[in-house]
Amino acid sequence: MRELEVAGLVRAMNIRTRFIGDALERAMAAGAAQVLILGAGFDSHAYRYRELLAGTRVFEVDRPTTQAFKRRRVDSVLGGPPPNLAYVPLDLESEEMAVTLARHGYDATERTFVIMEGLTMYLREEALRELLGFLAAHAPGSSIVFDFATETMVAGLQTVNLSVVPQAARKTFERFMEMIKDEPWLFGFPVGEEEEEYLAELGLKLRELLTIGSEESVKRYLTRADGTTVGGEAQARAEQMRAAALGGSGRLSAEQREQLAARMREQQRLSAYRIAEAVVARRTQ
């Protein structure tokens, strides 16, 4: 946890996981009758929230090969899934989801809580819009939690020149690019008020938006009772390094350093990783 790369991942996943957990608990308290987990991977909500979800149908959707591997691991480690969990093998990009889900007992007229964790950036925009449109046709009060990259971030990944990546960050960046080489990031949401407009066009209303790593996210999900933060030591060192780099950037004047800092803050805003919750605003026809 003293290493920035490790601490950064832990901080981001803590925020993401706890944001989703809070939203799930709210949805269940509000009367959600089923939970739909898209691109489920090794999602563990059906196990970690076994008591809360005991009377609720949970549907895990993922590619057949990924799901088959998970099922073998669940059977080996946990002795099998809970009785309220249904596996739905499905390729979100190429198969008719509504029909396939219905065959497994899914009812889109029921109030539903949907988890799309680590999914939106891997879909083509056409597939994502179709998916969100399907979810917007669910019962009013249904809600969706999803994390997402911005269009600036995705465009940067698609056109990046490694030679301009700072040396201190290059190894981390190269590891990330290696990780996604077979499943590249394809779509990023527009930034700012356009996010809300984008969802509204599809019949969804933005309930909450949180920038992962923001002051609010750190206060809510990473701050301990004694005031220290998870990964705070590594984060403080990173801030010191950035400040030192700005201070020594070609012997810039104070005004030039501030201009450079402002450009960096704007770039961070445009490239910030976010998580959101949206609710079904109306029933589409």
C-alpha positions as CSV (number, residue, x, y, z in Angstrom):
1,M,0.0,0.0,0.0
2,R,3.0,2.3,0.1
3,E,3.3,1.9,-3.7
4,L,1.1,4.4,-5.6
5,E,0.0,1.9,-8.3
6,V,-1.3,-0.5,-5.6
7,A,-2.8,2.2,-3.4
8,G,-4.5,3.8,-6.4
9,L,-6.2,0.6,-7.4
10,V,-7.2,-0.2,-3.8
11,R,-8.7,3.3,-3.4
12,A,-10.6,3.2,-6.7
13,M,-12.0,-0.3,-6.1
14,N,-13.0,0.6,-2.5
15,I,-15.0,3.6,-3.7
16,R,-16.6,1.7,-6.6
17,T,-17.5,-1.3,-4.4
18,R,-19.0,0.7,-1.6
19,F,-20.9,3.0,-3.9
20,I,-22.6,0.0,-5.5
21,G,-23.3,-1.6,-2.1
22,D,-25.0,1.6,-0.8
23,A,-27.1,1.8,-3.9
24,L,-28.0,-1.9,-3.7
25,E,-29.2,-1.5,-0.1
26,R,-31.3,1.6,-1.0
27,A,-32.9,-0.3,-3.9
28,M,-33.8,-3.3,-1.7
29,A,-35.3,-1.0,0.9
30,A,-37.3,0.7,-1.8
31,G,-38.8,-2.6,-2.9
32,A,-36.6,-4.0,-5.8
33,A,-37.9,-7.5,-6.7
34,Q,-34.9,-8.7,-8.7
35,V,-31.2,-7.9,-9.3
36,L,-29.6,-8.0,-12.7
37,I,-25.8,-8.1,-12.9
38,L,-24.5,-7.5,-16.4
39,G,-20.9,-8.5,-17.4
40,A,-20.9,-10.3,-14.0
41,G,-17.4,-11.8,-14.2
42,F,-16.5,-12.8,-10.6
43,D,-19.1,-10.6,-9.0
44,S,-19.8,-11.6,-5.5
45,H,-22.9,-9.7,-4.5
46,A,-25.1,-12.8,-4.4
47,Y,-22.7,-14.2,-1.7
48,R,-21.7,-11.1,0.2
49,Y,-25.3,-9.9,0.4
50,R,-26.8,-13.4,0.8
51,E,-29.1,-12.4,3.7
52,L,-30.3,-9.2,2.2
53,L,-31.0,-10.9,-1.2
54,A,-32.4,-14.1,0.2
55,G,-36.0,-13.5,-1.1
56,T,-34.8,-11.8,-4.3
57,R,-34.0,-13.3,-7.7
58,V,-30.5,-12.5,-8.9
59,F,-29.5,-12.9,-12.5
60,E,-25.8,-12.9,-13.6
61,V,-25.2,-12.3,-17.3
62,D,-21.9,-12.9,-18.9
63,R,-20.2,-14.6,-21.9
64,P,-20.6,-18.3,-21.8
65,T,-16.8,-19.1,-21.5
66,T,-16.3,-16.6,-18.7
67,Q,-19.4,-17.8,-16.9
68,A,-18.4,-21.5,-17.3
69,F,-15.1,-20.8,-15.6
70,K,-16.8,-18.9,-12.8
71,R,-19.3,-21.7,-12.2
72,R,-16.4,-24.2,-11.9
73,R,-14.7,-22.0,-9.3
74,V,-18.0,-21.4,-7.3
75,D,-18.7,-25.1,-7.2
76,S,-15.1,-25.9,-6.1
77,V,-14.7,-23.1,-3.5
78,L,-18.3,-22.5,-2.3
79,G,-20.1,-25.7,-3.1
80,G,-22.4,-24.1,-5.6
81,P,-24.4,-20.9,-5.9
82,P,-27.3,-19.8,-3.7
83,P,-30.7,-21.0,-4.8
84,N,-31.9,-17.6,-5.8
85,L,-29.1,-17.0,-8.3
86,A,-29.6,-17.7,-12.0
87,Y,-26.7,-17.8,-14.5
88,V,-27.6,-16.4,-17.9
89,P,-24.9,-17.1,-20.6
90,L,-25.1,-14.3,-23.1
91,D,-23.0,-12.1,-25.4
92,L,-24.2,-8.5,-24.8
93,E,-22.9,-7.4,-28.2
94,S,-24.6,-10.0,-30.4
95,E,-27.6,-11.7,-28.7
96,E,-31.1,-10.7,-27.9
97,M,-31.0,-10.0,-24.2
98,A,-34.7,-9.6,-23.5
99,V,-35.6,-13.0,-25.0
100,T,-32.7,-14.8,-23.3
101,L,-33.4,-13.3,-19.9
102,A,-37.1,-14.1,-20.1
103,R,-36.2,-17.8,-20.8
104,H,-34.5,-17.8,-17.4
105,G,-37.5,-16.3,-15.5
106,Y,-36.5,-12.6,-15.7
107,D,-39.4,-10.2,-15.6
108,A,-38.7,-6.6,-16.9
109,T,-42.1,-5.4,-15.5
110,E,-40.7,-6.0,-11.9
111,R,-38.8,-3.2,-10.1
112,T,-35.2,-4.1,-10.7
113,F,-31.7,-3.1,-9.5
114,V,-29.1,-3.4,-12.2
115,I,-25.3,-3.5,-11.7
116,M,-23.0,-2.7,-14.7
117,E,-19.5,-2.7,-13.0
118,G,-16.5,-2.5,-15.3
119,L,-18.7,-2.9,-18.4
120,T,-19.6,0.3,-20.2
121,M,-16.2,1.1,-21.6
122,Y,-15.9,-2.3,-23.3
123,L,-19.0,-2.0,-25.4
124,R,-19.5,-0.2,-28.7
125,E,-21.7,2.8,-28.3
126,E,-24.5,1.3,-30.4
127,A,-24.6,-1.8,-28.1
128,L,-24.5,0.3,-25.0
129,R,-27.4,2.6,-26.2
130,E,-29.4,-0.5,-27.0
131,L,-28.7,-1.9,-23.6
132,L,-29.6,1.3,-21.7
133,G,-32.7,1.6,-23.8
134,F,-33.8,-1.9,-22.7
135,L,-33.2,-1.1,-19.1
136,A,-35.1,2.2,-19.4
137,A,-38.1,0.2,-20.4
138,H,-38.2,-1.5,-17.0
139,A,-40.7,-0.8,-14.2
140,P,-40.5,2.8,-12.9
141,G,-38.3,3.1,-9.9
142,S,-35.8,0.6,-11.3
143,S,-32.3,1.8,-10.9
144,I,-28.9,1.2,-12.6
145,V,-25.4,1.6,-11.2
146,F,-22.5,1.9,-13.7
147,D,-18.9,3.1,-13.7
148,F,-17.6,4.8,-16.8
149,A,-14.7,6.4,-18.6
150,T,-15.0,9.7,-20.4
151,E,-14.6,10.1,-24.1
152,T,-11.4,12.1,-23.5
153,M,-9.9,9.2,-21.6
154,V,-10.9,6.5,-24.2
155,A,-9.6,8.7,-27.1
156,G,-6.4,9.1,-25.2
157,L,-5.9,5.4,-24.8
158,Q,-6.6,4.8,-28.5
159,T,-4.1,7.3,-29.7
160,V,-1.5,7.4,-26.9
161,N,2.2,7.8,-27.7
162,L,4.1,6.0,-25.0
163,S,7.1,8.2,-25.5
164,V,5.2,11.2,-24.0
165,V,4.1,9.3,-20.9
166,P,6.2,10.4,-17.9
167,Q,8.8,7.9,-17.0
168,A,7.4,7.5,-13.5
169,A,4.1,6.4,-14.8
170,R,5.2,4.4,-17.9
171,K,5.4,0.9,-16.4
172,T,2.0,1.2,-14.8
173,F,0.5,2.5,-18.1
174,E,2.2,-0.3,-20.1
175,R,0.8,-2.9,-17.7
176,F,-2.7,-1.4,-18.1
177,M,-2.4,-1.4,-21.9
178,E,-1.3,-5.0,-21.9
179,M,-4.2,-5.9,-19.7
180,I,-6.8,-4.5,-22.2
181,K,-5.1,-5.3,-25.4
182,D,-7.6,-8.2,-26.2
183,E,-10.6,-6.3,-24.8
184,P,-9.9,-2.6,-25.6
185,W,-11.9,0.3,-24.2
186,L,-14.3,1.4,-26.9
187,F,-16.7,4.0,-25.5
188,G,-16.4,6.9,-23.2
189,F,-19.3,9.1,-22.0
190,P,-19.4,12.9,-22.8
191,V,-18.2,15.1,-20.0
192,G,-20.2,17.5,-17.8
193,E,-23.9,18.2,-18.2
194,E,-23.9,16.1,-21.3
195,E,-23.8,13.0,-19.2
196,E,-27.2,13.8,-17.8
197,E,-28.6,14.7,-21.3
198,Y,-27.2,11.5,-22.8
199,L,-29.1,9.4,-20.2
200,A,-32.2,11.5,-20.4
201,E,-32.4,10.8,-24.2
202,L,-32.7,7.1,-23.3
203,G,-35.3,7.5,-20.6
204,L,-33.0,7.5,-17.6
205,K,-32.6,10.1,-14.9
206,L,-29.2,10.7,-13.2
207,R,-29.6,10.3,-9.5
208,E,-26.0,10.6,-8.4
209,L,-22.6,11.0,-10.0
210,L,-19.4,10.6,-8.1
211,T,-15.9,11.1,-9.4
212,I,-13.6,8.3,-8.2
213,G,-10.8,9.9,-6.3
214,S,-12.5,13.2,-5.7
215,E,-12.5,14.9,-2.3
216,E,-16.1,13.8,-1.8
217,S,-15.4,10.1,-2.6
218,V,-12.4,10.1,-0.3
219,K,-14.4,11.6,2.5
220,R,-17.3,9.2,2.1
221,Y,-15.5,5.9,1.5
222,L,-11.8,6.1,2.3
223,T,-11.6,8.2,5.5
224,R,-11.1,6.3,8.8
225,A,-12.4,7.3,12.2
226,D,-9.0,8.7,13.1
227,G,-9.0,11.0,10.0
228,T,-6.4,9.1,8.0
229,T,-7.3,7.7,4.6
230,V,-6.8,4.4,2.9
231,G,-3.7,4.7,0.7
232,G,-3.1,8.2,2.0
233,E,0.6,7.9,2.4
234,A,1.2,6.9,-1.2
235,Q,-1.2,9.6,-2.4
236,A,0.6,12.3,-0.4
237,R,3.9,11.3,-2.0
238,A,2.4,11.5,-5.4
239,E,1.1,15.0,-4.7
240,Q,4.5,16.1,-3.5
241,M,6.1,14.7,-6.7
242,R,3.6,16.5,-8.9
243,A,4.2,19.8,-7.0
244,A,7.9,19.4,-7.3
245,A,7.6,18.7,-11.1
246,L,5.6,21.8,-11.5
247,G,8.0,23.9,-9.5
248,G,10.9,22.7,-11.5
249,S,9.4,22.8,-15.0
250,G,12.0,24.6,-17.0
251,R,12.3,27.4,-14.4
252,L,8.8,28.7,-15.1
253,S,7.5,31.9,-13.7
254,A,4.8,31.7,-11.0
255,E,2.2,32.7,-13.6
256,Q,3.4,30.0,-16.0
257,R,3.3,27.3,-13.2
258,E,-0.2,28.3,-12.4
259,Q,-1.3,28.1,-16.0
260,L,0.3,24.7,-16.3
261,A,-1.3,23.5,-13.1
262,A,-4.7,24.8,-14.4
263,R,-4.2,22.8,-17.6
264,M,-3.4,19.7,-15.6
265,R,-6.5,20.1,-13.5
266,E,-8.7,20.5,-16.6
267,Q,-7.1,17.4,-18.1
268,Q,-7.8,15.5,-14.9
269,R,-11.4,16.7,-15.0
270,L,-11.8,15.5,-18.6
271,S,-10.2,12.2,-17.9
272,A,-11.7,11.4,-14.5
273,Y,-13.1,7.9,-13.8
274,R,-16.7,8.1,-12.6
275,I,-19.5,6.0,-11.1
276,A,-23.2,6.9,-11.3
277,E,-26.7,5.7,-10.4
278,A,-29.6,6.4,-12.7
279,V,-33.3,5.6,-12.3
280,V,-36.0,4.7,-14.9
281,A,-37.7,8.1,-15.5
282,R,-40.4,6.8,-17.8
283,R,-41.6,3.7,-19.5
284,T,-40.5,3.7,-23.2
285,Q,-42.7,2.4,-25.9
